[in-house]
């Protein structure tokens, strides 16, 4: 499961007009994986609007949960 919060503000002025755009909100996505993974060695990076999550395959066993810090 991937979850986060977006915050976006943009303010522009052109002549007599002033425009302000705002977008706020949380999101959550669940991504089913075809194989078990090692959650201890998971890595995540966020660059230029792209979230990259790297997961190593694990030996079959019981699933474990955990949090990953995004750099």
C-alpha positions as CSV (number, residue, x, y, z in Angstrom):
1,X,0.0,0.0,0.0
2,X,1.3,3.5,-0.9
3,X,-0.2,6.5,0.8
4,X,0.7,10.2,0.9
5,X,-0.6,13.7,0.8
6,X,-0.5,16.2,-2.0
7,X,-0.2,20.0,-1.5
8,X,-0.2,22.3,-4.5
9,X,-0.5,26.1,-4.7
10,X,0.0,28.3,-7.8
11,X,-0.7,32.0,-7.9
12,X,-0.4,34.2,-11.0
13,X,-1.2,37.7,-11.9
14,X,-1.9,39.1,-15.4
15,X,-3.1,42.6,-15.8
16,X,-6.3,43.0,-13.7
17,X,-6.7,39.3,-13.1
18,X,-5.2,37.3,-10.2
19,X,-5.6,33.5,-10.3
20,X,-4.9,31.2,-7.4
21,X,-5.0,27.4,-7.8
22,X,-4.9,25.0,-4.8
23,X,-5.1,21.2,-4.5
24,X,-4.9,19.4,-1.2
25,X,-5.7,15.9,-0.2
26,X,-4.5,12.5,0.9
27,X,-4.3,9.4,-1.3
28,X,-3.8,5.7,-0.9
29,X,-3.1,3.0,-3.5
30,X,-2.9,-0.7,-3.0
31,X,-0.6,-2.5,-5.5
32,X,-0.8,-6.3,-5.5
33,X,2.6,-8.0,-5.9
34,X,3.0,-11.3,-7.8
35,X,5.6,-12.6,-5.4
36,X,6.7,-12.2,-1.8
37,X,9.3,-9.4,-1.1
38,X,11.9,-8.6,1.5
39,X,10.4,-5.5,3.2
40,X,13.6,-4.9,5.2
41,X,15.6,-4.1,2.1
42,X,12.9,-1.9,0.4
43,X,13.9,1.4,-1.0
44,X,11.8,4.4,-2.3
45,X,12.8,7.6,-4.0
46,X,10.7,10.6,-5.2
47,X,12.2,12.7,-8.0
48,X,10.6,15.0,-10.6
49,X,7.1,13.8,-9.7
50,X,8.0,10.1,-10.0
51,X,7.9,7.6,-7.1
52,X,10.2,4.7,-7.6
53,X,9.9,1.7,-5.2
54,X,12.5,-1.1,-5.3
55,X,11.6,-4.4,-3.7
56,X,13.8,-7.6,-3.6
57,X,12.1,-10.9,-4.0
58,X,12.0,-13.1,-0.9
59,X,11.7,-16.8,-0.2
60,X,8.2,-18.0,0.2
61,X,6.9,-17.6,3.8
62,X,4.5,-15.6,5.9
63,X,3.9,-12.0,4.7
64,X,5.2,-9.1,6.8
65,X,4.3,-5.5,6.9
66,X,6.4,-2.4,7.5
67,X,7.0,1.3,6.6
68,X,9.5,2.6,4.0
69,X,11.0,6.0,4.3
70,X,11.0,8.0,1.0
71,X,14.2,10.0,0.3
